[in-house]
């Protein structure tokens, strides 16, 4: 712990005083005591128990907790040691730092977050690089929102009551209007990219697929060449025209995705739950109609159902023209309510999923090495890494939303 520099000399002396005779106990007991006393976070204690003394700082930011993880890297709750503020710090994994496509997407997300200033959009404060154990580490610092993703909200508590869902969607629409007015189209709006705070206000994140200028289109073309179509939208929420040509979209593609997200919030299911393959989902967006939402949500006002289905029109000319129109249409039905959820439980679950994701990468690399007759250390991690969709499929099967890592039930969010 002393080698990690997590504590100042004075804080280290205070920790020893807190431990007292427990200093002679086993490492696990010491770690639990320090976490309970608030001297270390769970993440810090876990890493120290693993024998790690580096990787706790990125420039002036001290990493405290895992906030989330994804295909590009990890997000943390961090503390700015200059100001004392808590922030969200997102890092591109070191093994991805030389991947031109992922670096481009990371940069696009950061630039969009700096360009936009709206309560419903998570703001990027800083973008930078630092030297890690294996080379450069790309990072961005964002405002910290202690909220749950809509996917987590529904997974833990079931479908969202329509007055709250309308309030959340109204907030999202207001944020989209700001982005569209500034020339940005999100193109990957979905439940996991929208956080809901304790006041049921929405916060949009991850503009990594946003498009605006010719230079961005050039960057997108590079992404498409590297990753294929998988990176240009999420199959359950993508607009029909975006599924065919992600270059030729306008703001109404985001409105379709908002409609698909509202459908999920209100029903607890995606538009076409019988479709498993990506190709089947994309075809359904073009050629099938989802089950009328009024049949799935008892008591849903007819006008709310009409709004959702108008957002989901196959022909974009039949949708709302702007996000502002959507926000205005939802106003009579939107009712904010305070939402109670255990944020620490949410963080624990995200950390469990992040560790599971690491194990999946390692296992896939080992299997590929055995199959090819190579040593594990010689395997190209980019070539063997499972896709985001593959990882999420396994994670959903192995880690139920309503359970913690130890199998105990999590507390669902309640209005």
TAURQUI-V979427 format. One record per residue. N is the residue number from 0. RES is the residue in three letters. OMEGA is omega in whole degrees, -180 to 180 (999 if undefined). NEAR is the number of other ideal C-beta (glycine too) atoms within 12 Angstrom. D_FIRST is the distance of its C-alpha to the first C-alpha in whole Angstrom. Layout:
# TAURQUI-V979427
N/RES/OMEGA/NEAR/D_FIRST ; N/RES/OMEGA/NEAR/D_FIRST
This chain:
# TAURQUI-V979427
0/UNK/180/30/0 ; 1/UNK/180/15/4 ; 2/UNK/-177/13/5 ; 3/UNK/-178/26/5 ; 4/UNK/177/19/7 ; 5/UNK/-178/31/7 ; 6/UNK/171/24/8 ; 7/UNK/179/16/11 ; 8/UNK/-180/12/11 ; 9/UNK/179/10/13 ; 10/UNK/179/22/11 ; 11/UNK/177/22/8 ; 12/UNK/178/15/12 ; 13/UNK/178/17/13 ; 14/UNK/177/31/10 ; 15/UNK/179/23/11 ; 16/UNK/178/17/15 ; 17/UNK/-178/22/14 ; 18/UNK/-179/25/13 ; 19/UNK/-179/14/16 ; 20/UNK/-180/12/17 ; 21/UNK/177/21/15 ; 22/UNK/-178/19/12 ; 23/UNK/-178/11/15 ; 24/UNK/178/15/15 ; 25/UNK/-174/12/14 ; 26/UNK/-179/20/11 ; 27/UNK/179/16/13 ; 28/UNK/179/18/14 ; 29/UNK/-178/27/11 ; 30/UNK/-180/28/10 ; 31/UNK/180/21/13 ; 32/UNK/-179/26/14 ; 33/UNK/177/34/11 ; 34/UNK/-180/26/13 ; 35/UNK/180/17/16 ; 36/UNK/179/22/15 ; 37/UNK/-179/16/14 ; 38/UNK/174/29/11 ; 39/UNK/171/33/10 ; 40/UNK/180/32/12 ; 41/UNK/180/28/13 ; 42/UNK/-180/33/13 ; 43/UNK/180/35/9 ; 44/UNK/-179/31/9 ; 45/UNK/-179/28/11 ; 46/UNK/177/27/10 ; 47/UNK/178/32/7 ; 48/UNK/177/23/9 ; 49/UNK/178/17/12 ; 50/UNK/-178/13/9 ; 51/UNK/179/19/9 ; 52/UNK/179/18/7 ; 53/UNK/177/19/10 ; 54/UNK/179/27/13 ; 55/UNK/-176/33/11 ; 56/UNK/169/27/14 ; 57/UNK/-174/35/17 ; 58/UNK/-176/24/19 ; 59/UNK/-174/22/19 ; 60/UNK/176/34/17 ; 61/UNK/-178/32/14 ; 62/UNK/-176/41/14 ; 63/UNK/-176/34/14 ; 64/UNK/171/36/16 ; 65/UNK/178/36/19 ; 66/UNK/179/41/22 ; 67/UNK/179/38/24 ; 68/UNK/180/32/25 ; 69/UNK/-177/35/28 ; 70/UNK/-177/35/30 ; 71/UNK/-175/38/29 ; 72/UNK/-175/35/25 ; 73/UNK/172/36/23 ; 74/UNK/-175/38/23 ; 75/UNK/162/38/20 ; 76/UNK/-177/36/20 ; 77/UNK/177/39/18 ; 78/UNK/175/27/18 ; 79/UNK/-175/26/20 ; 80/UNK/177/21/18 ; 81/UNK/-176/14/22 ; 82/UNK/-177/14/23 ; 83/UNK/-178/12/21 ; 84/UNK/169/21/23 ; 85/UNK/-179/25/22 ; 86/UNK/170/37/23 ; 87/UNK/-179/39/24 ; 88/UNK/-179/43/22 ; 89/UNK/-177/43/24 ; 90/UNK/169/41/23 ; 91/UNK/-180/40/26 ; 92/UNK/-178/34/24 ; 93/UNK/180/27/24 ; 94/UNK/177/30/26 ; 95/UNK/-172/31/29 ; 96/UNK/177/27/28 ; 97/UNK/-179/19/31 ; 98/UNK/-173/30/33 ; 99/UNK/-178/20/36 ; 100/UNK/-179/30/37 ; 101/UNK/177/33/34 ; 102/UNK/178/31/33 ; 103/UNK/180/32/36 ; 104/UNK/178/41/36 ; 105/UNK/180/40/32 ; 106/UNK/179/31/34 ; 107/UNK/179/40/37 ; 108/UNK/-179/43/35 ; 109/UNK/-179/36/33 ; 110/UNK/179/27/36 ; 111/UNK/180/42/38 ; 112/UNK/177/37/35 ; 113/UNK/-175/24/36 ; 114/UNK/-173/25/39 ; 115/UNK/179/35/40 ; 116/UNK/-178/19/39 ; 117/UNK/-179/30/40 ; 118/UNK/-178/20/39 ; 119/UNK/178/37/39 ; 120/UNK/-179/42/37 ; 121/UNK/-173/40/33 ; 122/UNK/172/29/33 ; 123/UNK/-178/32/31 ; 124/UNK/-172/26/30 ; 125/UNK/173/29/29 ; 126/UNK/-178/27/29 ; 127/UNK/177/24/27 ; 128/UNK/176/22/26 ; 129/UNK/178/26/22 ; 130/UNK/178/18/21 ; 131/UNK/-178/25/19 ; 132/UNK/-174/16/18 ; 133/UNK/179/15/22 ; 134/UNK/-177/17/24 ; 135/UNK/175/23/25 ; 136/UNK/176/32/23 ; 137/UNK/-180/36/26 ; 138/UNK/171/41/25 ; 139/UNK/180/43/27 ; 140/UNK/-176/37/26 ; 141/UNK/172/40/28 ; 142/UNK/179/33/28 ; 143/UNK/175/32/26 ; 144/UNK/177/32/29 ; 145/UNK/-176/26/28 ; 146/UNK/178/35/30 ; 147/UNK/174/43/32 ; 148/UNK/178/38/33 ; 149/UNK/177/44/37 ; 150/UNK/177/34/37 ; 151/UNK/180/34/34 ; 152/UNK/-179/39/36 ; 153/UNK/-179/34/39 ; 154/UNK/-179/32/37 ; 155/UNK/-173/33/36 ; 156/UNK/-178/29/39 ; 157/UNK/-179/22/42 ; 158/UNK/-178/27/44 ; 159/UNK/177/42/44 ; 160/UNK/-171/31/47 ; 161/UNK/178/36/49 ; 162/UNK/179/26/49 ; 163/UNK/179/35/45 ; 164/UNK/178/49/45 ; 165/UNK/177/38/48 ; 166/UNK/179/36/46 ; 167/UNK/-179/48/43 ; 168/UNK/178/50/45 ; 169/UNK/177/36/47 ; 170/UNK/179/39/44 ; 171/UNK/-180/48/43 ; 172/UNK/179/44/47 ; 173/UNK/178/34/46 ; 174/UNK/178/42/43 ; 175/UNK/179/46/45 ; 176/UNK/178/33/48 ; 177/UNK/179/31/46 ; 178/UNK/-179/38/44 ; 179/UNK/179/38/48 ; 180/UNK/178/21/49 ; 181/UNK/173/25/47 ; 182/UNK/-178/21/48 ; 183/UNK/172/38/45 ; 184/UNK/-174/41/46 ; 185/UNK/177/53/43 ; 186/UNK/173/48/44 ; 187/UNK/179/45/41 ; 188/UNK/-178/51/41 ; 189/UNK/-176/37/40 ; 190/UNK/-178/42/39 ; 191/UNK/177/35/35 ; 192/UNK/177/37/36 ; 193/UNK/177/47/36 ; 194/UNK/177/42/34 ; 195/UNK/-179/47/35 ; 196/UNK/-174/32/34 ; 197/UNK/178/24/35 ; 198/UNK/-179/24/38 ; 199/UNK/173/37/39 ; 200/UNK/-176/32/39 ; 201/UNK/179/47/38 ; 202/UNK/-178/36/36 ; 203/UNK/176/50/37 ; 204/UNK/176/44/34 ; 205/UNK/173/38/34 ; 206/UNK/-176/42/37 ; 207/UNK/177/43/36 ; 208/UNK/-178/43/40 ; 209/UNK/-179/44/42 ; 210/UNK/179/39/45 ; 211/UNK/-169/29/47 ; 212/UNK/178/18/48 ; 213/UNK/-180/12/49 ; 214/UNK/178/15/46 ; 215/UNK/177/30/44 ; 216/UNK/176/25/47 ; 217/UNK/177/17/47 ; 218/UNK/-180/33/43 ; 219/UNK/180/36/44 ; 220/UNK/177/20/46 ; 221/UNK/178/23/44 ; 222/UNK/-179/37/41 ; 223/UNK/-180/24/44 ; 224/UNK/-177/16/45 ; 225/UNK/-171/22/42 ; 226/UNK/-171/29/41 ; 227/UNK/-175/15/44 ; 228/UNK/-177/26/45 ; 229/UNK/-174/26/42 ; 230/UNK/-170/33/40 ; 231/UNK/178/40/43 ; 232/UNK/-180/44/43 ; 233/UNK/-166/39/42 ; 234/UNK/-177/35/45 ; 235/UNK/-172/36/45 ; 236/UNK/-174/42/45 ; 237/UNK/178/42/47 ; 238/UNK/-179/44/50 ; 239/UNK/-177/36/53 ; 240/UNK/178/31/54 ; 241/UNK/178/38/50 ; 242/UNK/-179/33/51 ; 243/UNK/-177/21/54 ; 244/UNK/-176/21/53 ; 245/UNK/175/34/49 ; 246/UNK/-173/24/51 ; 247/UNK/178/20/54 ; 248/UNK/173/35/52 ; 249/UNK/-173/28/52 ; 250/UNK/-177/38/51 ; 251/UNK/173/37/52 ; 252/UNK/177/41/50 ; 253/UNK/-179/47/47 ; 254/UNK/175/47/50 ; 255/UNK/180/47/50 ; 256/UNK/176/49/47 ; 257/UNK/177/55/46 ; 258/UNK/178/49/49 ; 259/UNK/178/46/48 ; 260/UNK/176/47/45 ; 261/UNK/179/52/47 ; 262/UNK/179/44/48 ; 263/UNK/180/42/45 ; 264/UNK/-172/46/44 ; 265/UNK/-175/44/47 ; 266/UNK/-175/31/48 ; 267/UNK/-180/25/45 ; 268/UNK/179/24/46 ; 269/UNK/-175/35/46 ; 270/UNK/-175/42/50 ; 271/UNK/-173/29/51 ; 272/UNK/180/19/49 ; 273/UNK/-180/14/51 ; 274/UNK/-179/21/50 ; 275/UNK/-179/15/47 ; 276/UNK/178/15/48 ; 277/UNK/-178/26/47 ; 278/UNK/179/15/51 ; 279/UNK/-180/21/52 ; 280/UNK/-180/29/50 ; 281/UNK/178/31/51 ; 282/UNK/-179/18/55 ; 283/UNK/178/29/55 ; 284/UNK/180/36/54 ; 285/UNK/-164/22/57 ; 286/UNK/-179/15/59 ; 287/UNK/174/19/58 ; 288/UNK/176/18/58 ; 289/UNK/176/35/55 ; 290/UNK/-179/23/57 ; 291/UNK/-174/19/58 ; 292/UNK/178/37/55 ; 293/UNK/177/23/57 ; 294/UNK/-176/14/58 ; 295/UNK/-176/24/54 ; 296/UNK/179/29/53 ; 297/UNK/177/14/56 ; 298/UNK/179/15/57 ; 299/UNK/178/30/55 ; 300/UNK/-179/24/58 ; 301/UNK/-178/16/60 ; 302/UNK/177/19/59 ; 303/UNK/177/36/55 ; 304/UNK/180/31/56 ; 305/UNK/179/22/59 ; 306/UNK/-179/39/56 ; 307/UNK/-176/43/53 ; 308/UNK/174/30/56 ; 309/UNK/176/29/57 ; 310/UNK/-176/44/54 ; 311/UNK/180/40/54 ; 312/UNK/180/27/57 ; 313/UNK/179/26/58 ; 314/UNK/-177/14/60 ; 315/UNK/177/27/58 ; 316/UNK/-180/13/61 ; 317/UNK/178/17/61 ; 318/UNK/170/33/57 ; 319/UNK/-178/34/57 ; 320/UNK/-178/21/57 ; 321/UNK/176/25/54 ; 322/UNK/178/42/51 ; 323/UNK/177/23/52 ; 324/UNK/179/25/55 ; 325/UNK/-180/40/53 ; 326/UNK/179/33/51 ; 327/UNK/-179/19/54 ; 328/UNK/-178/31/56 ; 329/UNK/-174/39/53 ; 330/UNK/-178/23/53 ; 331/UNK/-174/17/55 ; 332/UNK/-175/31/53 ; 333/UNK/179/32/50 ; 334/UNK/179/23/48 ; 335/UNK/175/26/45 ; 336/UNK/177/24/43 ; 337/UNK/-178/17/39 ; 338/UNK/180/34/37 ; 339/UNK/175/21/35 ; 340/UNK/-180/31/32 ; 341/UNK/-174/24/29 ; 342/UNK/179/28/26 ; 343/UNK/176/22/23 ; 344/UNK/178/28/25 ; 345/UNK/179/37/26 ; 346/UNK/180/33/23 ; 347/UNK/180/28/22 ; 348/UNK/179/39/25 ; 349/UNK/179/37/25 ; 350/UNK/178/32/21 ; 351/UNK/179/31/23 ; 352/UNK/179/37/26 ; 353/UNK/178/32/24 ; 354/UNK/179/25/22 ; 355/UNK/178/25/26 ; 356/UNK/177/34/27 ; 357/UNK/-180/25/24 ; 358/UNK/178/20/26 ; 359/UNK/178/30/29 ; 360/UNK/-178/32/29 ; 361/UNK/-179/22/28 ; 362/UNK/179/22/30 ; 363/UNK/179/27/33 ; 364/UNK/-180/28/32 ; 365/UNK/-180/21/32 ; 366/UNK/179/17/36 ; 367/UNK/-180/24/37 ; 368/UNK/180/21/36 ; 369/UNK/-178/15/38 ; 370/UNK/-177/13/41 ; 371/UNK/179/16/41 ; 372/UNK/-180/10/40 ; 373/UNK/173/17/37 ; 374/UNK/-177/12/34 ; 375/UNK/-175/21/31 ; 376/UNK/-179/11/30 ; 377/UNK/-177/15/33 ; 378/UNK/175/25/33 ; 379/UNK/-175/18/34 ; 380/UNK/-179/26/31 ; 381/UNK/-178/24/33 ; 382/UNK/-174/17/36 ; 383/UNK/-176/26/35 ; 384/UNK/177/28/33 ; 385/UNK/178/28/35 ; 386/UNK/178/24/36 ; 387/UNK/-179/28/35 ; 388/UNK/178/24/38 ; 389/UNK/-180/21/37 ; 390/UNK/-178/27/33 ; 391/UNK/178/27/34 ; 392/UNK/179/17/37 ; 393/UNK/-178/21/35 ; 394/UNK/179/30/32 ; 395/UNK/-179/19/35 ; 396/UNK/-173/13/36 ; 397/UNK/-177/20/33 ; 398/UNK/180/31/31 ; 399/UNK/-177/19/34 ; 400/UNK/-175/33/33 ; 401/UNK/-179/22/34 ; 402/UNK/173/22/31 ; 403/UNK/-177/24/28 ; 404/UNK/-179/23/26 ; 405/UNK/177/12/27 ; 406/UNK/180/13/30 ; 407/UNK/-177/15/31 ; 408/UNK/174/15/33 ; 409/UNK/178/30/31 ; 410/UNK/-179/22/33 ; 411/UNK/176/25/35 ; 412/UNK/-179/34/36 ; 413/UNK/177/20/39 ; 414/UNK/999/25/41
